[in-house]
């Protein structure tokens, strides 16, 4: 304190007190009062936190804080002027503090300083406790931050563990799916192998059964041959016992080409309508209808004859029947029916018609010499076996019909000529079915307007191919081409090739007619269906198997007028004689009537309309 009316006190603690009070909010009011020792009783020290000054309530004394410069407060009558120095802070503490006071009387200034120092000490204590609390709080915060970091680390580890577990689950799931897929493929492979084995077993069983039946058939034929031989021997002995007469050469039998496809020698007894038929059985129904009896349990109707009993031509009374239809099995069976000569109205076979759809007669039919006076109605009818005017050739029924293509004109069709079917490997060239394996047949295919396709997938062919691989030449490459074409699409053709298969007749024959195509038959020694009813030469074309190389050239040479006329005739024949089972039954009956040549009046009921 100086004697010039003011005092200068340099106190760092006081500056810290006021600075802490202002910065940290210890004093919540702008003016905080302190009671001072040595001041008047009604006087208190007042701290101005806004102006950083301390004064008593009587206004006799006033102190000002400063940080780096001294604060000089001049004395006046009623007003004390003060000046606050600039605040300058370092990064960690205030600048050097100082306190300057001015009072009306100099004695009050020490008291003010003392009071301020005491208050500063008190607040310093509080600040120290606050700093300690703050440090503890900071320690708590650091521990909390450390705990938070630990938790975050644990969470990251947990997330990593979860992701690792998820990856392991995905990997395990993928491995399981791969194992499942591999197991499925293995099962499918085993299933296919089992099915192939079963098919092979079934094929072997069928082949064994067929061989067994052939052996039984041969055994039966051998017995019949023995009986015939015994009969011939007896006749020869009787002839030897007779007086010798002039020797007359016997008339040769029907001709056949040895080893030629579909050529077999005639073995049926020679018969004709005048010698082997009883017309009187038909007289009682001459003014109504030709009646047929077929109620034989061992010989049920087959193919398109299955509903013959529902037709107007059938009778349940055998006494009224003109004809007796006996339906032989269409294929070999484990137990074959008895010989037809065991039927109750057999009468040596007279007026009986043996109906057969087998590929070959000997597969299901009785031995040829044993049929007596019966006539034959068969799909495998050969010129060398056929007895004109007595036997009847019938077609194999179609597997499906294509009426939607009938309206397409023959010259506006997608293809010129087509074929898609099975190829047969039945042995050396010349046997039945092998013409489809010949180069002359295969070379007709040009991949453009003439499509000729074959497949070696027939069970018989596959069996032969395994035993004789050399016969299956071109099978694999033809199979790829075969799969590229649709059978229905190939029916949209002007000409449809109908090659003979195991037998000369084919299911394809009626199918191509139903599509409005012109059939091109390739067959030898073949009697066409219902030939007494249908003038086939006005519809189809037929080539011997030895002349297949001529087919394309001949077809290309036909005039548009002839092609249109042939298509028109073919469609008429199909609709009139072949379009469904009822029509086929009717055509079979009409063919039977035509044999009478007018000797029975009822045949004039349904004569073939004349067409140009």
C-alpha positions, 0 to 999 in steps of 0.5 A: 500500500502507498501513501498516495491514496492507493495500494497495489497487491500482487496476489496470484491466488486472488486472480485464480479465485476470481478467474475460477469463479467466473469460468467454472460458475462457482458464483451464480449471481453477477454480484456476490457479497462477502462480509469483511472484518474491519469494515463498517457493520452495514458494509459487505464486500461485493464481487462483480463477476462481470467486471472482475472487481471487488468493492464494499457495499458502502462504495468506500473501497474498490478493487480491480483484477488485472492479469499482466498489467497493474490496475490503477484506480484514482480517488474521486468524490463519488466515482471511482474509475477503473481500467481492466487490463488485457487478458493473456492466457498460456496453454495451461495458466493465466498470466501473472495476476495482480490486484489494485485497490482504491479507497476513501481512507487508506486504512480500509485497503489492507482490510480489503486485501486481507479479506480478499486473500482469505476468500481466495484461500477458501476458494482455492481450497474449493478449487483444489477439491474441484480439481481433485473431483475433476481428476477423479471424474476424468479418471472415471471417464478414462476408465469408462472410455477404456471399458467402452473400448474393451466393450467395442473390442469385445463386440468386434471380436464377437462380430468377427466370431459371428461372421466366421461362424456364418462363413463356416455355416455357409461353407458347411451348407454348400458342402452339404448341397454338393454332397447332396447333388452328388448323391442325387446324381449317383442315385440317378446313375444307379437308377439308369443302370438298373433300368438298363439292366432290367430292359436287358433282362426283359429283352433276354426274356423275350428273346428266350421266349421267342426262341422257345416258341420257335422251337415249339413251333418247329416241333409242331411243324415237324410232327405235322411234316411227319404226319404228312410224310406218312400220308404221302408214303401211304399214298405212294404205296397205294399208287405202287399197288395200282397198275402202271399208267402213262406217266403225266408230269405234275403241274408246277406250283406257284413261282417264287424267287429263292432268297428274294425278300418277301418271297416264300413258296406257296404252302396253302392248299389250292382253293377257289370260291367254286371248290371251297365255299358253300354258297347255300349258307348265304342264301337265307340272307341274300335280301338283307346283309352278309352275316358274320359269326365270330363268337369264339372265346379262344379267338377274340377279335383284334385290331380294327375288328374289336367292335365287329360284334356291334356292327350290322354285319355280325350275328350271334346265331351261327346257323344264320352266318354266311362267314365265320371269322377266326381271329388269330393272335397278332403276335406270339404268346406263351400259350397259343390257342388251339388249332382252328379245326377244333371249332364247332362249325369248322366243317373242314374250314369251309366258309371260315376266314382266318384273320391274321395281323402277325408279321409272318404267318408262321408266327401265330398261324397254323401250319399252312397245309392244315387250314383245309378249305379256309380262306386267309385275310392277312396283312402279310399277304404275298403274291406267291402265297395269295390265292386270287379271288379267295384270299383278302389282303388287309392293312395294318391300322394307323397309329394316328391320323392327320386330317388337318393336313388334308386341305394342303395342296400337294404342290404347296407342301413343305417337303417333296418326299419324307420318311422317318422310321425304324431301321432293321438289322435282321441279317444279311442283305435280302432278308426282311427289313434290311432295305432301310439299311441299304445305301440306295435308300439312305442316299435319297436324303438331301437334307432339303426337300427330301428327308429320309431318317432311320433309327437303330433303336428298335429292340431287335435291331439293338440286340443284333447290333450288339452281336454284329456291330458291322451291321450297324454302320451309320447308326450313330450319325443317322441317330443325330439327324433322326432327332432333329426332325418332327414326325408330324412336321414331316407329314406335310409332304407331297410324297411319303415313302413307305418302305417295307419293314419286317413285313411288307405291310406298314402302319405308316401306309394309312397314316400318310394317306390320312395326311393327304400325301401320296404313298411311295411303296417299296416292297416286293411280292406284296398284295396291297390291301383290298385290291379288289375294291381299290384301284391303287394304281391311280393313287400310289407308286410302288418300286421293287427293293432292287430299284430304289435308285430310280425313286427320286428321278421318277417322282421329279418327272411327274407332271403337276396335273398327275400329282394333283390327280393322284392326291385327289384319288388317294384322299378319296380311297382313304375316306371311303375305305380306311379312315377309321375302324368302322370303315375298315370293317365295312371294307373287309365285308365289302371285299368278302362280297366282291368274291361272290362275283354277283352270284349272291344278289346282296353284293350289288349293295355296295359296289366301288364307285367309278372314278376317272 
